[in-house]
Each structure stands twice: as C-alpha cells, then as structure tokens.
Amino acid sequence: MRGVPTTAFLLCAACLAACRPERPQGTAAEPVPAAAREQAGSREVVVARIGAREITFGEFQDRLDSLPVFVRMRYQSAERKLEFLEAYVQFQVLALAADAEGLGAAPAIRDALKTDLAERFLREHADATVKTTDIPEERIVEYFRAHPDEFSRPEQSEVLGIRVRDKALAEKVAFRARRKIEGGGADARPLFVELVGKHSDDEATRRAGGEYGRFPRLPSGPRKVPAAVEEAASKLTAPGDLAGPVEAEDGFHVLFAARRIPAVEQTLDQARTQIVSTLMDARRAVVRRELIDGLVARSGVTIDEAAFRKVAGLEGKQP
C-alpha cells in the first residue's frame, strides 16, 4: 500500500489524529538511535513499522504535504506532527485489514481507484503542462476589457422573491412576510425561504430558494424578471427590506433583500492574478480534452450506438 492516498483518505487520517486515544501512561518511548537522530531530516529514516511494512519519514512528509493548506496548518508543531503520524499508521492498519478481507477487489472500490488514477493522470499530463508564462499579456488585457462587470460593478442587493397569480393571495403573503420578517435583517432569510416554499408558483425560483438575482442589474446581465419587478428590486438597499406585492405581466411578486454585496472597482494590475487563473483553467480544460481525444483515437475505441439503443429501449427514438 505505497500508493499516494486521496484527499479523502488524508482528511480521514487528519480526523483520526483529532480523536486519537491517549498514549498509554508509564510506557517510555524507545530511545532513538544516534544514527537516526543524525538523519532526522532524511527521507529514508524509518519512523514506523506495521509488521514488515515500513513507513519512512519521506512517505510521512509527502502525505502531510498533500493535505489541503487549511488542514496542513494544524500540524506545524512536532507534537501535532506526531499525532498525524499515529493517525496515519492507524489508517494504514485499517486499510491492510480491509485488503486482507478482499474488500479492495469490490467493484465500487476499484471504480473509485480508477477515478482517482484518471484524475491524477490528467493533472500530471495535462494540467501540469499549463504555465503562467503561457498566458500572454495581450490575452490578459483582452479578457479584462471583455468582462468589465467582473472587475467594476456597483453595490448591489441579492433579492429573493415569491410569485403568485392571485392579487389577494399576494397581499396575504406580503402581510405574513412583514409580520415574520420585518426588522430581522439578513437573519430573516430562512423565514422568507420558508414562505417561498409554501407559496411561490414559480417552480424554477422556488427550487432555488426564491433567488431573483442581484440588483441593480448590470448592463451586461440578462433580464430575468419583468421590468416592474426589476425596478422595485433595485430600490431594496438594506438586508431585510421587503417590497410588494409588485404587479407584473406574469403575476404578483413579494420581494426580500437577503444581503448587500459591496461594490467592486479593480484595476488591471489588481485583477491580473484572477484573470491569469481563469485563463489557465480554460487552457487546462482544452489540454485535457485534447489529451483524452488523442488517447481515445489511439486506443481503437468503438461504440455500437445501434446495439446500445436497442438494449436501452431507445431504438427508433431521436437523440
């Protein structure tokens, strides 16, 4: 079991470290030989054994280094690193026991391993080939100019809404909303979402917790609500504000300002890191696609669509 563990594996080890049992009292640790002390920083020093299975300091360090930064920061002191080593050993013992029972051959486990291997292959052979130097300055400037709303936008409110067709019902919903919510500020959001679930007849926004979007709407943004609703929503400036019922061509709307979003005003230099990251992600997606297409072409893959449609009950149906 010398393979590099997945993030979930490592996080589990970190959890084990957090809840590990107390070390037995009165049992002194074996003295560390002088030669080992001299090689304390060496990757080849064996720091734990599970029968014939040796765990070196290098293996331990690699596992610790592969943790997410926010988790790794918890294991800076020597004592906390020892906790992680103990948890890592415990996890290895569990994995060896599971492997001995043949659990590693289960289809679900093998599929999970394949998924992890495929993702690692893509990271090493596609993602790692994309460098910041691959992003030319003119492409950065072009992106900055083409996406002004990402880097310069006014203060906005995130607005939720309830739509009903009947005016009398809309007035009742607005009354209930004010009685339950007014004065509650942003903390009242769960109460309004509850009303959305009970009363809104707009299926799409009801599934989204009543989200109507951010207002005032940016010039480049699509209009998602009727003009009358947009106008009323743009006037909600404080978290907890309510408006409505607002009459529109599709019904009556009760509106709630869930939170206030600060204005953004970034220069090209301030936005550069974000832009480079976005462009690198886009480039990685292209490189991944090219790599996959090349592997498929070289592997002699064929898909019998007719046979698939027949056994899947799709024969004669249009895609």
Beta strands, then each sheet from edge to edge (+ up, - down):
strand 1: 46-50
strand 2: 53-56
strand 3: 152-153
strand 4: 156-164
strand 5: 211-215
strand 6: 242-248
strand 7: 251-261
strand 8: 264-265
sheet 1: 1+ 2-
sheet 2: 3+ 8-
sheet 3: 5+ 4- 7+ 6-
end
